[in-house]
Amino acid sequence: MDAATLRSVPLFASLDSKATAGIGRVFGTNPRLSKVGDHLSQGDPGDAMYLIDVGKVQIAITDADGAAVTLAELGPGDFFGEMAMLDGQGRSAKCHCD
């Protein structure tokens, strides 16, 4: 992942070139959600953060009545998954590629 793409994420905007290059190596170039229908489930391990390059991702939870509640629809330049990485808990919501 290149420095300009990483710096488009507010979390990484102030990093210098060396730090951005290091994070780019960690992210790598292999997408983990790469096609329509791919998903992450609520409670899955929070072992990655995702930066959306193309397409859309729907973020949702299941309420107490078992109904899906959409929290956000994200697109290119948006990111998600940072909460689970930072707090060490499982995914707080489910994510679906549209």
N, C-alpha and C positions, 0 to 999 in steps of 0.2 A: 504494500500500500504506500503511495507516495506522500511526501510531506505536505503538499497543498491539500490533499484530501483529508489527511489527519487534522490539519490546522483548521479545517472547516467545522470541526467539532469543537464547541466552546470549551470543553474539558481540556483540550490539547492546544488551544489557540495561542497560548503564550510560550509554548515550548521552543527551545532553540533547535537548530538543525540536527545536532548530535542526538538529543533526546527523541526527536521525532523519528529519526532513522532507526533508533533502537526499538521504539514502539512499533514501527512499520514491520520490522523483522518478527516481532512477537505476533502481530496480527497475521502476517504471511499473506499469501495471495490465493489461498484456497477457500472459497466461500463455503460456509456451513449451511446456509439456507440459500438455495440457488434456483429454485423453480417454484412455480405456482403450486400450492398445496403443501409445501414443506411447512413444518410447524415445530414449536417448542411447547411443552405442556407446563401448566402451573405446577410448581413443586420440583421440576427438573433441576439438576445441579446447576448452579450459577457459575459455570467455568469459562464463560466467554462474554464479551461485549460485541455488539453488532453495529456496523455502520452500513447504512443502506446506500448502495451505489445506483441501482435502477429498481424500478418496481415499487410495490407498496407492501406494507406489513400492518396487519390489524392487531392491536393489543387489546385483550379482553380478559375479564375475570368471570367466574361463575358466582352468582349471588346466592344468598341463603335458600332461595326457592329453586335453585338449580338452573336458573335462566342465565344465558350469556349476556354480559353487559360490556359493550365496546367502550374502552377508555380513550383510545386514540387510533388514528390511522396515519401512519408515518410514510414518508416518501424519500426520494433521493436527498442526501445530505443530513437526514435525521439519523439518530442512533438510539439504541436501547440495550438493556442488559447490564448496565453499569451498577445498578443497585445491588443485584445479586452477587456481583464480583466483590463489591465493597463490604457488604454486610455478612458474607459467608453463608447466607441462607439460600434456600432453593428459589426458583423463579416465582415471583409474586403474581405473575399474570401469564396467560397463554398468548402465544404469538403465532400468527398464520400469514403466510405469504399469499398475496392476491395477485 
